[in-house]
Amino acid sequence: MKHVFLVLLLLCAPPVFSVEPDEILDDPVLEQRARDISANVRCVVCQNEPIDSSNASIARDMRILIRERLVAGDSDAAVYSFLVDRYGTYVLFKPPFQGATIGLWIGPFVILALGSIGAYVAFRRHTVVPTKLSDQEEAKISDLLDDT
């Protein structure tokens, strides 16, 4: 019974963010903007984790940098632009559609199309098409059936 209670308690726990208390801004609007931005920025060490929930020191530095830019009066777009200029488009979970990232956007559709064509060809080759027996073949089968 204790284990069930513990599991239920853990399931009800709010998500834990790695933002340290000394990083949190006094202005709740700016803090929310910083959280929204950092949730969409990839940690360059953890790769598939947003900096908002990463414990890596570079993620902390990036969170502080975002907050500094917001306090300085930068717009969200300016902060994203600054981060891309500094770290490259890799830091964005949703990179822009441009020449360098076209493979990321179109690649899955190309792979899906090639896979569909390959599956169609493979199934088409293995389809057995019934053919009509010649008169000789039908007579031979008839003789074999009569013998038994």
C-alpha positions in Angstrom: 0.0 0.0 0.0 2.9 2.3 0.7 4.3 1.8 -2.8 1.0 2.7 -4.4 0.7 5.9 -2.4 4.3 6.8 -3.3 3.7 6.2 -7.1 0.5 8.3 -7.0 2.4 11.0 -5.2 5.2 11.0 -7.8 2.6 11.1 -10.6 1.0 14.2 -9.1 4.3 16.0 -8.7 4.7 19.1 -10.9 7.5 18.9 -13.5 10.9 19.9 -12.2 12.8 22.6 -13.9 16.5 23.2 -13.5 16.2 27.0 -13.2 18.1 28.0 -10.1 16.5 30.4 -7.7 19.2 33.0 -8.4 18.3 32.9 -12.1 14.6 33.8 -11.6 13.7 37.3 -12.6 11.6 39.6 -10.4 9.3 40.6 -13.2 6.9 37.6 -13.7 6.1 38.6 -17.3 9.8 38.7 -18.2 10.3 35.4 -16.3 7.5 33.7 -18.3 9.0 35.0 -21.6 12.4 33.6 -20.5 10.8 30.2 -19.7 9.0 30.1 -23.0 12.2 30.9 -24.9 14.4 28.5 -23.0 11.8 25.7 -23.5 12.4 26.1 -27.3 16.2 26.2 -27.1 18.2 22.9 -27.3 21.0 22.3 -24.8 24.2 22.0 -26.8 25.5 19.3 -24.4 22.3 17.3 -23.8 21.2 17.7 -27.4 17.5 16.7 -27.1 16.8 18.4 -23.9 15.6 22.0 -23.6 17.9 24.3 -21.5 14.9 24.9 -19.2 15.2 21.4 -17.8 19.0 20.8 -18.3 21.5 20.7 -15.4 24.5 21.3 -17.7 26.5 24.3 -16.9 26.3 25.6 -20.5 22.5 25.4 -20.2 22.6 27.6 -17.1 24.8 30.1 -18.9 22.3 30.1 -21.8 19.4 30.7 -19.4 21.2 33.6 -17.7 22.1 35.0 -21.1 18.4 34.9 -22.2 17.4 36.7 -19.1 20.1 39.3 -19.5 18.9 40.0 -23.1 15.3 40.3 -22.0 16.1 42.7 -19.1 18.1 44.7 -21.7 14.8 45.1 -23.7 15.4 42.6 -26.5 12.3 41.1 -28.2 11.9 37.3 -28.3 12.9 37.3 -31.9 16.1 39.3 -31.1 17.0 36.8 -28.4 16.5 33.8 -30.7 18.5 35.6 -33.4 21.3 36.3 -30.8 21.4 32.6 -29.8 21.4 31.4 -33.4 24.3 33.8 -34.2 26.2 32.5 -31.3 25.4 28.8 -31.4 24.0 28.1 -34.8 20.5 27.0 -35.9 21.2 23.7 -34.1 20.0 25.3 -30.8 16.5 25.7 -32.1 14.0 22.9 -31.7 12.2 24.3 -34.7 14.8 25.5 -37.1 13.8 28.0 -39.8 13.1 26.8 -43.4 16.2 27.8 -45.3 18.9 26.3 -47.5 21.0 24.8 -44.6 17.9 23.2 -43.0 16.0 22.1 -46.0 17.0 18.5 -45.5 15.5 18.6 -42.0 12.1 19.7 -43.4 11.9 17.7 -46.6 14.0 14.6 -45.7 11.2 12.8 -43.9 8.8 13.2 -46.8 11.4 12.0 -49.3 12.2 8.9 -47.1 8.4 8.2 -46.8 7.9 8.4 -50.5 10.9 6.2 -51.3 9.8 3.6 -48.7 6.3 3.6 -50.2 7.6 3.1 -53.7 9.9 0.3 -52.5 7.0 -1.4 -50.7 4.8 -1.1 -53.8 7.5 -2.6 -56.0 8.3 -5.4 -53.5 4.6 -6.4 -53.1 3.9 -6.2 -56.8 6.8 -8.6 -57.7 5.5 -11.2 -55.3 1.9 -11.1 -56.4 0.9 -14.5 -58.0 -1.3 -14.0 -61.0 -3.4 -17.1 -61.7 -3.1 -18.3 -65.3 -5.4 -20.5 -67.3 -4.3 -24.1 -67.7 -3.8 -25.4 -71.2 -6.0 -28.3 -72.5 -3.1 -30.7 -72.0 -2.5 -29.7 -68.4 -6.2 -30.0 -67.6 -6.3 -33.5 -69.2 -3.3 -34.6 -67.2 -4.8 -33.4 -63.9 -8.1 -35.1 -64.8 -6.2 -38.4 -65.5 -4.3 -38.1 -62.2 -7.6 -37.5 -60.3 -9.3 -40.4 -62.0 -6.5 -42.8 -61.0 -7.0 -42.1 -57.3 
